[in-house]
Amino acid sequence: MSRSRALVLTFFAMTAFAGNSLLCRMALASTSIDPASFTSIRIISGAVCLWLIVRARGAASGASGGWLSALALFSYAAGFSFAYVSLPAGTGALLLFGAVQVTMIGNGLWKGERFGKRETTGLAIASAGLVGLLSPGVATPSLQGAVLMLGAGIAWGVYSLRGRRAGDPTQVTAGNFLRAVPFAAVLCVVALPWASIDVHGAGYALASGILTSGIGYSIWYTALKQLSTTEAAIVQLSVPVIAAAGGILLLGEHLTLRLVIVSAAILGGIALGILGKRQAA
């Protein structure tokens, strides 16, 4: 694959990841679908889409993925949906990807990795930005939504760490999505008294499962083969920016000075830490 094609695929993948935030927020803010139903439709349709992609590629049949990874995937998807009941698209994506990176960095520290000055400074700046985002004020996001999204980010970070050496990533993700279906079914049963589905909400959930999850993940794993670990980590920092821009253009959300400042701190701090780690290596 050429470098230019990899960059194009990367752009589409990041747009798909941001699209997940926009579709979920649109569904929960403008339709009557409930977050549990959105989560279940997304997981089931994503599982079917990824299974079809794996079959079309002629991948070897057999078990792939695992139940713990599937539980982490489900926890991410459920927390993501319930958080977007009250969070703007850009703020939610910022909290999500900030938590993912912090989780993966924390795992490295737990395993004995040591940070240099740039990495330590970057982590301190990102942490200060996160504190600034969640501190009391006019533009403070919903505490419940923020906690749920941070939990979703931690779950996605755990899922990513578990999948680092799990074989073919698309096939493994397809297996994990299939294993996540029973968890989604249990969630639907528990949330049955509050269940509500309409055509538009279900359409957004299907688009999230098929387009921005199933096809989006497949595109990302194709592009990922041509990116270094550092490049892959840094490029994902574009997702909150794309989500925030989409929220302003499509959902009428407001861009506040506070969000701009804390976004620059969180994303810039993480990028500095990643680049510092690469230089040290």
C-alpha atoms as one frame of an Amber mdcrd trajectory, in Angstrom:
protein
   0.000   0.000   0.000   1.317   3.464  -0.875   1.881   6.064   1.827  -0.659
   8.429   0.250  -3.360   5.736   0.272  -2.610   4.980   3.913  -3.055   8.654
   4.774  -6.389   8.800   2.934  -7.613   5.690   4.751  -6.438   7.169   8.059
  -8.451  10.329   7.395 -11.591   8.288   6.681 -11.017   6.178   9.811 -10.655
   9.226  12.065 -13.780  10.736  10.486 -15.620   7.483  11.213 -14.495   7.515
  14.859 -15.714  11.116  15.214 -18.894  10.065  13.399 -19.648   7.631  16.225
 -19.843  10.560  18.634 -21.992  12.621  16.275 -24.410   9.812  15.443 -24.849
   8.852  19.096 -25.387  12.449  20.200 -27.834  13.118  17.335 -29.816   9.995
  18.163 -30.083  10.677  21.884 -30.674  14.427  21.549 -33.143  14.518  18.655
 -34.951  11.145  18.633 -36.729   9.067  21.244 -34.337   6.086  21.221 -32.924
   5.199  24.637 -29.171   4.613  25.210 -29.557   0.888  25.932 -31.371   0.293
  22.629 -28.810   2.410  20.768 -25.980   0.382  22.305 -27.592  -2.951  21.419
 -28.381  -2.012  17.819 -24.857  -0.656  17.366 -23.213  -3.806  18.717 -25.430
  -6.263  16.828 -25.185  -4.428  13.492 -21.433  -3.961  13.977 -21.027  -7.674
  14.688 -22.919  -8.610  11.514 -20.953  -6.094   9.415 -17.563  -7.234  10.694
 -18.506 -10.903  10.294 -19.413 -10.233   6.639 -16.132  -8.360   6.099 -14.140
 -11.260   7.573 -16.050 -13.757   5.436 -15.531 -11.649   2.294 -11.794 -11.547
   2.972 -11.729 -15.334   3.196 -10.130 -15.280   6.634  -9.639 -18.584   8.374
 -12.630 -19.644  10.412 -12.357 -20.436  14.100 -12.492 -18.783  17.471 -11.198
 -15.237  17.721 -11.372 -12.618  20.396 -12.201 -13.387  23.997 -14.880 -12.845
  26.610 -12.907 -10.375  28.729 -12.173  -8.264  25.662 -15.835  -8.490  24.666
 -16.845  -7.274  28.128 -14.455  -4.312  27.809 -15.879  -3.556  24.351 -19.448
  -3.694  25.669 -18.549  -1.520  28.685 -17.094   1.085  26.329 -20.134   1.062
  24.035 -22.665   1.221  26.890 -20.826   3.956  28.809 -20.393   5.886  25.559
 -24.130   5.816  24.807 -25.332   6.693  28.302 -22.770   9.518  28.556 -24.013
  11.158  25.363 -27.431  11.670  26.883 -25.963  14.789  28.502 -22.607  15.556
  26.839 -21.905  17.597  23.680 -20.200  15.629  20.902 -16.828  17.397  21.117
 -16.600  17.310  24.921 -17.512  13.622  24.975 -14.875  12.728  22.376 -12.262
  14.757  24.253 -13.003  12.951  27.524 -13.085   9.579  25.754  -9.770   9.803
  23.938  -8.091  11.531  26.878  -9.092   8.623  29.121  -7.927   6.088  26.527
  -4.458   7.612  26.329  -4.134   8.025  30.118  -5.158   4.381  30.596  -2.518
   3.168  28.160   0.131   5.460  29.655  -0.807   4.280  33.150  -0.437   0.677
  32.041   3.073   1.444  30.869   3.963   3.003  34.225   2.492   0.006  36.058
   4.738  -2.274  34.017   7.836  -0.316  34.921   8.208   2.160  32.062   9.926
   5.397  33.058   9.061   8.858  31.765  11.520  11.501  30.676  11.053  15.256
  31.175   8.934  15.732  28.045   6.644  12.841  28.861   6.208  13.983  32.459
   5.524  17.566  31.357   3.053  16.409  28.728   1.156  14.247  31.203   1.038
  17.120  33.714  -0.340  19.527  31.087  -2.952  17.008  29.914  -3.994  16.300
  33.518  -4.336  20.018  34.226  -6.499  20.391  31.129  -8.758  17.559  32.269
  -9.103  19.101  35.729  -9.908  22.433  34.087 -12.593  20.835  31.937 -14.301
  19.197  34.908 -13.917  22.069  37.397 -17.066  24.019  38.344 -18.156  26.755
  35.971 -20.767  27.802  33.441 -19.454  25.419  30.774 -18.796  22.457  33.069
 -20.070  19.228  31.477 -22.546  16.999  33.278 -20.695  15.176  36.064 -22.639
  11.963  35.472 -21.982  12.121  31.738 -18.298  12.904  32.286 -17.848   9.975
  34.690 -19.593   7.619  32.265 -17.444   8.801  29.344 -14.232   8.522  31.356
 -15.276   4.970  32.261 -15.932   4.273  28.581 -12.459   5.573  27.734 -10.839
   3.374  30.377 -12.747   0.358  28.999 -11.608   1.169  25.447  -8.034   1.560
  26.674  -8.212  -1.872  28.330  -9.709  -3.311  25.134  -6.898  -1.786  23.056
  -4.209  -3.116  25.394  -5.688  -6.618  25.327  -5.843  -6.565  21.528  -2.247
  -5.546  20.862  -1.030  -9.095  20.216  -4.294 -10.830  19.420  -3.651 -11.802
  15.811  -5.601 -10.421  12.838  -7.244  -7.290  14.354 -10.307  -7.244  12.103
 -11.091 -10.897  12.749 -10.474 -10.505  16.474 -12.709  -7.419  16.605 -15.438
  -9.307  14.759 -15.221 -12.094  17.328 -15.346  -9.633  20.201 -18.376  -7.872
  18.736 -20.156 -11.222  18.426 -19.313 -12.069  22.037 -20.566  -8.636  23.139
 -24.067  -9.378  21.774 -25.161 -11.394  24.874 -24.069  -8.525  27.136 -26.136
  -6.152  25.015 -29.115  -8.498  25.296 -28.835  -8.480  29.102 -28.685  -4.668
  29.062 -31.867  -4.560  26.976 -33.687  -6.814  29.432 -32.571  -4.727  32.428
 -33.510  -1.465  30.686 -36.773  -2.782  29.226 -38.999  -0.507  31.378 -37.319
   2.545  29.789 -37.040   1.134  26.246 -37.961   3.460  23.411 -37.120   3.118
  19.724 -38.113   5.144  16.685 -37.143   4.878  13.022 -34.676   7.757  13.005
 -32.992   6.685  16.235 -32.637   3.121  14.995 -31.225   4.453  11.721 -28.543
   6.421  13.558 -27.676   3.331  15.630 -27.435   1.162  12.500 -25.188   3.750
  10.838 -22.998   3.785  13.950 -22.758  -0.004  13.993 -22.265  -0.606  10.272
 -20.523   2.487   8.916 -18.570   4.175  11.698 -17.856   1.014  13.725 -17.763
  -2.033  11.429 -16.431  -0.424   8.247 -14.583   2.300  10.190 -12.608  -0.217
  12.257 -11.834  -2.278   9.158 -10.444   0.807   7.374  -8.425   1.774  10.452
  -6.787  -1.630  10.778  -5.868  -1.535   7.086  -4.251   1.889   7.443  -2.624
   0.959  10.767  -0.229  -1.414   9.016   1.475   1.597   7.411   1.687   3.748
  10.563   4.167   3.664  13.399   2.860   3.288  16.953   3.580   6.957  17.615
   1.868   8.090  14.418  -1.173   5.965  15.246  -1.402   7.454  18.746  -0.994
  11.053  17.598  -3.397  10.868  14.662  -6.193   9.713  16.974  -5.937  13.056
  18.772  -7.661  14.561  15.722 -10.915  12.764  16.573 -12.117  15.195  19.296
 -11.369  18.118  16.958 -13.389  16.548  14.130 -16.202  15.672  16.537 -16.294
  19.207  17.942 -16.395  20.710  14.431 -19.172  18.309  13.464 -21.107  19.168
  16.615 -20.950  22.870  15.766 -21.910  22.414  12.109 -24.494  19.634  12.427
 -25.860  19.887  15.963 -25.653  23.605  16.646 -23.327  23.126  19.610 -21.365
  26.121  20.867 -17.595  26.474  20.822 -16.505  28.030  24.113 -13.156  29.569
  25.000 -12.904  27.141  27.902 -13.285  24.141  25.593 -10.630  25.521  23.228
  -8.137  26.037  26.053  -8.646  22.696  27.777  -8.659  20.870  24.414  -5.303
  22.425  23.546  -3.949  21.439  26.973  -5.213  17.851  26.920  -4.392  17.057
  23.297  -1.145  19.030  23.285   0.004  17.440  26.538  -0.692  13.921  25.281
   1.044  14.652  21.968   4.098  16.018  23.817   4.226  12.886  25.956   3.963
  10.588  22.941   6.660  12.456  21.008   8.897  12.536  24.079   8.570   8.791
  24.461   9.467   8.278  20.815  12.551  10.492  21.130  13.643   8.628  24.237
  13.247   5.304  22.442
